[in-house]
Amino acid sequence: MIEINNKQEKCTICHKEYTSLHAEVMPGIHIYVCEKCLEAAKNNFIWICMNCGKVYLRSKKLVLGRLKDEELKRAYMICEDMQIVQGIDICIACDPDGIFNYMESQKMAMEC
């Protein structure tokens, strides 16, 4: 749930604007999102790595056009008009081997 309080922090996404608009994504971990980044979330998917804090912003049209998994694509299509900022466990910047191993396990699972 997004909350507004009196505490002002830098936006977790752009690191430029100060905002009090935030959500607690995990116990004790708050993500702050300024109005500009919230507006950007209308046309873009925004992912934040919960491990290293790196932010990934991708066009919704581009992402939806590239998805091969029909169920995942359908889920994102349902949310197309929503402003979503998602947390991800790891990203390629903080754990390149982990991403590679994950993709290999997915490839093997599809072959079975």
N, C-alpha and C positions, 0 to 999 in steps of 0.2 A: 504494500500500500504506500502510495506517495504521501509524504507529509511535508508540511511547511512549518518551520519553527523560526526562532529568532537567531539561531546560529548561522552565520554566513561562512561558507567554504568555497574553495575554487571548484569549478565544474570538473568532474572526473573525466569528461570526454574531451573538452577543448583546452582545459587548464588555463583559461583566460578570464572568464567571467566569474564573479562571485554570486552564489545563490544559496537560498535556504531550502529549496525544493529538493527532496531526497527520498530514497527508499532504503530500507534495511534489507540487503540481499542475503545475508547470513548473520547469525547472531553477532552483534557488535560491528559489523561491516556495513557502512553506509555508502551509497553511490549518490553523488550530487549531480544534478542535471540542470543547466541554465535554459532559459527560454529559447535561445538560438539553437541549441542542440536538440531540444525537444521538438522544435519546428523542423529541424533536419530529419528527425525520425519519422516524419510523415512520408517521405519519399525514399528513405534509406533504412536498411537494417543496420543496427549498431550493436556490436558485440564487444564486451570488455572482458579481458582475461583476468580471472580472479587470482591467478598465480603471480603474474608480473605487472598487471595493470595496463598493458598495451590495448589500444582501442582500434577496432576494425570497423570501418564504415563502408557499406557497399550498397549500390542502387538496388532497390527492390525489384525493378524490372530485370536487371542483369542477373540477380540471384535466382529469381523464379524461372528465367529462361534457361539457366544452366542446370537446374536440379533434375536429376534422373529418377530419384526415389519419389514415386507418385504419391505416397501417403504423406511424406514430408512436404511435398509441393502443395498438396491439398490443404494441409494444416497452415502453411504460410499464406496461401491464397485467402483463407478464411480471415486471417489477421492483416490482410493487405492494407486496410484503411486505418489500422491502429498504429499508435506511436509506441514502438517496442525497443527497449534497450535490454539486451540479454547478457547475462554473465556466462562465461564459458570456463571450464575447469583449467585447461591449459591451452596454449597456442603454439604455433610453430616457432615463434621467436624465443620462448622460454624453454621449450622442450622439443626440438626438431626430431630427435630420435623417438620420442613418445608418439608424435603424430605419425611418423613413418611406421612404427610398430602397430599403431591402431589401424592404419589404412591396410597394412598387410593382413591383419587379422580379419578385417572386413572382406577383403578380397578372397581369403580362404573360406570364410563362412558362405560366401555367395557361390563358390565352386562346389560346395557339398550338396 
